[in-house]
Amino acid sequence: MKNLKILISAYACRPGEGSEPGVGWNLVKELVKYHRVWVITREDNRQAIEEEITTNPLPGLEFIYCELPHWVQKLNRNQRIVHLHYYFWQLKAYFVARKLHQNLSFDLVHHVTYVRYSSPSFLSLLPIPFVWGPVGGGESTPTAFWKDFGFRGKVYEILRSLARSLGELDPFVRITARRSVLARGTTEDTAKRLRKLGATNVEVFPQLGLSEEEITQLAKYASYERNSIKFISIGRLLHWKGFHLGLHAFARADFPENAEYWIVGDGPEKKRLQLLAGKLGISRQVKFWNKLSRQDTLNKLGECIALIHPSLHESGGLVCLEAMAAHCPVICLNLGGPAIGVTEATGLKIAADTPEQAVSDLAKAMKKLVEDPQLRIQMGQAGQKRVEEEFAWKVKGDRLARLYDKIVSYGRSQEPEVD
């Protein structure tokens, strides 16, 4: 493998965090084992990054901190204009990158974060092979499920759809797609949109991963006793997370009174969910734990026989990977990122045709796992194996480094073979 000079665009990149910052950090941390890596990121990430690399140096990894004027930063306080800030940051990052390329002659540029297909990456304009993504956001809630949303939820879905449509009309988004030697979508929904935008070489590839340390930590929960009937859902209490479907399913399954459904997280839907639990007659069995520390959350997960994750549109679904690594089967809808991470061997995927059908099938899936302890054990073992083989950052970094080598070897005039 050649030691290439790689330029990474990572608006979000911070050690010790999950979500987008974790994607940016963990990926570049692995890539520098194979190539020289320069990362353009926000000034806001500097302190956390430099504290980490002072303690744990990463030779061959260099960070270029790029930021918009101070007055724009003030406007973006508490991420009030985060998408606008992100757009113009991408533009400034291009001019910084162009000057760097004139001096360093990079072999390839890769846009890593944000994982958002409807915003452009101006670094695609550099005269070198450009890899886009994985990017997501092309997923939508099936229309049959809108009827269960409150007013705020429906407004959110309308505005989200409008923002996405406006993004697709942006000529720079189309240029980004057309100039990508490889465009990766987190789901098939996003991949379809990338093709419509003009990307010619598209594949579905999840953006999420877990570090070796996280996988080792989560594996410890395999030894937890899971004899009592306890289900768990983890995440922000938002309408599209579908926790209301989980409550309906738990009530329909008609479990004994000692069965419990735990919900860990906080958010605007909490009151509605509490009222729904009362209406369904399961208030005594449903426990709302609010937002807990990561360690306390994992301890709760370790006590439960399955993670219930009925998300209606989601590019990722990191909690599903964490559950699988902890030997905990996952019950999810056959939608978005969770449907890619979870397989028939590691959990139960439920069709999302109508709310009534989904609730009925979720209830059947819950009962199936309650009645078959051996199946739970098999799924737990398969889940941990899948995470280790497909979602470890070490594995993903190695494969991506080899892909870079293949792309550069083929040159921009040809499409690379994708493993």
GUVO-671353 format. One record per residue (C-alpha): residue in three letters; y, x, z. Coordinates in steps of 0.1 Angstrom, whole numbers, padded with zeros to 4 digits, always signed. Example, Ala and Ser with C-alpha at 12.3 -4.5 7.8 and 13.67 -1.06 7.14 Angstrom:
2
ala-0045+0123+0078
ser-0011+0137+0071
END
This chain:
419
met+0000+0000+0000
lys+0034+0014-0010
asn+0061+0018+0017
leu+0087-0005+0002
lys+0123-0012+0011
ile+0125-0049+0021
leu+0156-0069+0028
ile+0151-0099+0050
ser+0176-0128+0055
ala+0170-0143+0090
tyr+0199-0164+0102
ala+0177-0172+0132
cys+0160-0142+0147
arg+0156-0136+0184
pro+0128-0121+0205
gly+0112-0141+0232
glu+0119-0175+0217
gly+0100-0201+0198
ser+0110-0223+0168
glu+0132-0207+0141
pro+0144-0177+0161
gly+0107-0169+0169
val+0097-0172+0132
gly+0124-0147+0122
trp+0117-0122+0150
asn+0079-0122+0149
leu+0077-0118+0112
val+0100-0088+0109
lys+0083-0072+0139
glu+0050-0073+0120
leu+0064-0063+0086
val+0078-0031+0098
lys+0043-0018+0104
tyr+0039-0016+0067
his+0073-0013+0050
arg+0109-0002+0059
val+0127-0034+0067
trp+0164-0043+0069
val+0173-0077+0085
ile+0206-0095+0079
thr+0211-0118+0109
arg+0239-0134+0130
glu+0261-0114+0154
asp+0250-0140+0180
asn+0215-0125+0180
arg+0227-0089+0186
gln+0224-0087+0224
ala+0189-0101+0226
ile+0176-0080+0197
glu+0192-0047+0209
glu+0179-0052+0245
glu+0144-0057+0231
ile+0144-0027+0207
thr+0160-0005+0234
thr+0129-0012+0256
asn+0104-0014+0228
pro+0116+0006+0197
leu+0105-0005+0163
pro+0110+0026+0139
gly+0118+0016+0104
leu+0135-0017+0114
glu+0172-0020+0110
phe+0195-0049+0117
ile+0227-0058+0100
tyr+0248-0082+0119
cys+0269-0106+0098
glu+0293-0132+0111
leu+0320-0156+0099
pro+0355-0154+0112
his+0360-0161+0149
trp+0378-0195+0143
val+0347-0207+0125
gln+0326-0196+0154
lys+0347-0217+0177
leu+0343-0247+0155
asn+0305-0242+0156
arg+0304-0241+0194
asn+0272-0259+0206
gln+0262-0261+0169
arg+0286-0288+0161
ile+0289-0278+0125
val+0257-0257+0123
his+0247-0267+0088
leu+0281-0260+0074
his+0282-0227+0093
tyr+0248-0218+0079
tyr+0259-0225+0044
phe+0289-0202+0045
trp+0271-0176+0065
gln+0246-0174+0036
leu+0275-0168+0012
lys+0289-0139+0034
ala+0254-0125+0038
tyr+0252-0122+0000
phe+0282-0099-0003
val+0270-0078+0026
ala+0236-0076+0010
arg+0250-0067-0024
lys+0268-0037-0010
leu+0237-0026+0009
his+0216-0029-0023
gln+0240-0007-0042
asn+0235+0020-0016
leu+0198+0015-0007
ser+0182-0001-0038
phe+0159-0026-0021
asp+0125-0034-0037
leu+0125-0071-0027
val+0145-0096-0007
his+0130-0124+0013
his+0147-0155+0028
val+0129-0163+0061
thr+0152-0185+0082
tyr+0164-0212+0083
val+0133-0229+0072
arg+0153-0254+0051
tyr+0147-0261+0014
ser+0179-0281+0008
ser+0203-0252+0015
pro+0207-0223-0009
ser+0200-0186-0003
phe+0227-0167-0022
leu+0206-0135-0018
ser+0185-0149-0046
leu+0214-0136-0068
leu+0205-0100-0062
pro+0188-0083-0092
ile+0155-0078-0074
pro+0124-0101-0067
phe+0133-0129-0044
val+0108-0147-0021
trp+0120-0180-0006
gly+0105-0194+0025
pro+0084-0209+0038
val+0111-0236+0037
gly+0106-0272+0049
gly+0124-0304+0053
gly+0109-0324+0024
glu+0089-0346+0047
ser+0099-0383+0052
thr+0088-0410+0076
pro+0066-0436+0058
thr+0088-0466+0053
ala+0063-0490+0070
phe+0071-0472+0103
trp+0109-0477+0102
lys+0105-0512+0118
asp+0097-0497+0152
phe+0129-0475+0153
gly+0160-0485+0172
phe+0194-0486+0155
arg+0201-0450+0162
gly+0168-0439+0148
lys+0173-0458+0116
val+0208-0443+0111
tyr+0194-0409+0117
glu+0167-0414+0090
ile+0193-0426+0065
leu+0217-0397+0072
arg+0189-0372+0070
ser+0178-0386+0036
leu+0213-0386+0023
ala+0219-0350+0034
arg+0187-0339+0018
ser+0197-0356-0015
leu+0231-0340-0015
gly+0215-0306-0009
glu+0192-0311-0039
leu+0223-0318-0061
asp+0238-0284-0051
pro+0236-0262-0082
phe+0231-0231-0059
val+0200-0247-0044
arg+0186-0251-0079
ile+0195-0215-0087
thr+0177-0204-0056
ala+0146-0223-0066
arg+0147-0210-0102
arg+0152-0174-0092
ser+0124-0173-0067
val+0095-0152-0078
leu+0076-0172-0051
ala+0087-0203-0033
arg+0067-0214-0002
gly+0069-0249+0011
thr+0057-0257+0046
thr+0040-0288+0034
glu+0030-0304+0001
asp+0060-0328+0004
thr+0084-0299+0004
ala+0064-0280-0023
lys+0068-0310-0046
arg+0106-0309-0041
leu+0107-0272-0048
arg+0090-0278-0081
lys+0115-0305-0090
leu+0143-0281-0082
gly+0129-0256-0108
ala+0107-0233-0088
thr+0078-0222-0111
asn+0056-0204-0086
val+0051-0226-0055
glu+0025-0226-0028
val+0021-0245+0005
phe+0022-0221+0034
pro+0029-0229+0071
gln+0058-0210+0087
leu+0044-0210+0122
gly+0025-0184+0141
leu+0015-0171+0175
ser+0016-0135+0188
glu-0014-0118+0202
glu+0000-0121+0237
glu+0004-0158+0233
ile-0031-0163+0219
thr-0045-0143+0248
gln-0025-0163+0273
leu-0035-0196+0258
ala-0072-0187+0256
lys-0073-0186+0294
tyr-0070-0224+0295
ala-0104-0226+0279
ser-0120-0223+0313
tyr-0100-0252+0328
glu-0120-0282+0340
arg-0113-0312+0317
asn-0136-0338+0332
ser-0110-0365+0339
ile-0095-0386+0312
lys-0060-0372+0306
phe-0042-0371+0273
ile-0009-0353+0268
ser+0021-0354+0244
ile+0046-0326+0244
gly+0081-0324+0228
arg+0115-0339+0227
leu+0115-0376+0231
leu+0129-0385+0196
his+0120-0416+0176
trp+0103-0397+0148
lys+0080-0379+0172
gly+0059-0411+0173
phe+0052-0411+0210
his+0055-0449+0210
leu+0024-0450+0187
gly+0005-0429+0213
leu+0014-0454+0241
his+0003-0483+0220
ala-0030-0466+0212
phe-0036-0456+0248
ala-0031-0493+0258
arg-0053-0506+0230
ala-0082-0482+0240
asp-0084-0500+0273
phe-0094-0470+0294
pro-0103-0473+0331
glu-0074-0473+0356
asn-0080-0436+0365
ala-0072-0425+0329
glu-0038-0410+0324
tyr-0014-0403+0295
trp+0011-0375+0303
ile+0044-0371+0283
val+0062-0338+0288
gly+0097-0336+0275
asp+0131-0353+0276
gly+0153-0370+0251
pro+0172-0401+0239
glu+0140-0422+0235
lys+0128-0418+0271
lys+0141-0451+0284
arg+0126-0470+0254
leu+0093-0453+0260
gln+0093-0461+0297
leu+0101-0498+0289
leu+0073-0499+0264
ala+0048-0485+0289
gly+0058-0513+0312
lys+0056-0539+0285
leu+0021-0527+0276
gly+0010-0528+0312
ile+0002-0491+0315
ser+0031-0478+0336
arg+0008-0467+0364
gln-0012-0446+0340
val+0016-0430+0321
lys+0034-0401+0337
phe+0068-0388+0323
trp+0071-0352+0335
asn+0105-0346+0319
lys+0111-0311+0305
leu+0091-0284+0322
ser+0090-0246+0321
arg+0067-0232+0295
gln+0042-0221+0321
asp+0042-0255+0338
thr+0038-0272+0304
leu+0008-0251+0296
asn-0008-0258+0329
lys-0005-0295+0322
leu-0020-0290+0287
gly-0049-0271+0303
glu-0058-0302+0324
cys-0060-0326+0294
ile-0088-0334+0270
ala-0066-0338+0239
leu-0031-0334+0226
ile-0017-0365+0211
his+0009-0356+0184
pro+0017-0386+0162
ser+0048-0371+0146
leu+0061-0390+0116
his+0078-0361+0098
glu+0076-0325+0108
ser+0075-0293+0089
gly+0058-0274+0116
gly+0042-0286+0148
leu+0039-0254+0169
val+0026-0274+0199
cys-0005-0282+0179
leu-0013-0245+0174
glu-0007-0239+0211
ala-0031-0266+0220
met-0057-0253+0195
ala-0054-0218+0210
ala-0059-0233+0244
his-0092-0249+0233
cys-0076-0284+0234
pro-0085-0308+0205
val-0055-0323+0186
ile-0051-0359+0175
cys-0023-0362+0150
leu-0012-0382+0120
asn-0022-0369+0086
leu+0014-0360+0078
gly+0035-0329+0075
gly+0029-0295+0092
pro+0005-0308+0118
ala-0019-0321+0091
ile-0020-0286+0076
gly-0025-0267+0109
val-0052-0292+0122
thr-0085-0294+0104
glu-0115-0318+0108
ala-0131-0290+0128
thr-0102-0287+0153
gly-0091-0322+0158
leu-0088-0357+0144
lys-0062-0366+0117
ile-0052-0402+0114
ala-0040-0419+0082
ala-0004-0432+0084
asp-0004-0464+0062
thr+0010-0489+0087
pro+0019-0487+0124
glu-0009-0512+0132
gln-0035-0492+0113
ala-0023-0459+0128
val-0024-0473+0164
ser-0059-0487+0159
asp-0072-0454+0145
leu-0054-0434+0172
ala-0071-0455+0198
lys-0105-0450+0182
ala-0099-0412+0181
met-0090-0411+0218
lys-0122-0430+0227
lys-0143-0408+0205
leu-0132-0377+0224
val-0136-0394+0257
glu-0172-0404+0249
asp-0182-0370+0233
pro-0176-0340+0256
gln-0196-0317+0234
leu-0174-0326+0204
arg-0143-0316+0225
ile-0159-0283+0233
gln-0167-0276+0196
met-0132-0286+0185
gly-0117-0264+0212
gln-0137-0234+0201
ala-0130-0240+0164
gly-0093-0244+0172
gln-0090-0210+0189
lys-0109-0194+0160
arg-0086-0209+0134
val-0055-0198+0152
glu-0068-0162+0155
glu-0078-0160+0119
glu-0049-0179+0102
phe-0019-0182+0125
ala-0017-0149+0144
trp+0015-0131+0135
lys-0005-0099+0131
val-0026-0116+0104
lys+0004-0132+0087
gly+0024-0100+0087
asp-0004-0080+0071
arg-0009-0106+0043
leu+0028-0109+0036
ala+0032-0071+0034
arg+0004-0069+0009
leu+0019-0098-0011
tyr+0052-0079-0013
asp+0033-0049-0027
lys+0017-0071-0053
ile+0050-0088-0063
val+0068-0055-0068
ser+0039-0041-0087
tyr+0039-0070-0111
gly+0076-0070-0116
arg+0099-0100-0120
ser+0087-0107-0155
gln+0053-0119-0143
glu+0042-0143-0116
pro+0020-0125-0090
glu-0014-0137-0080
val-0012-0154-0047
asp-0040-0150-0022
END
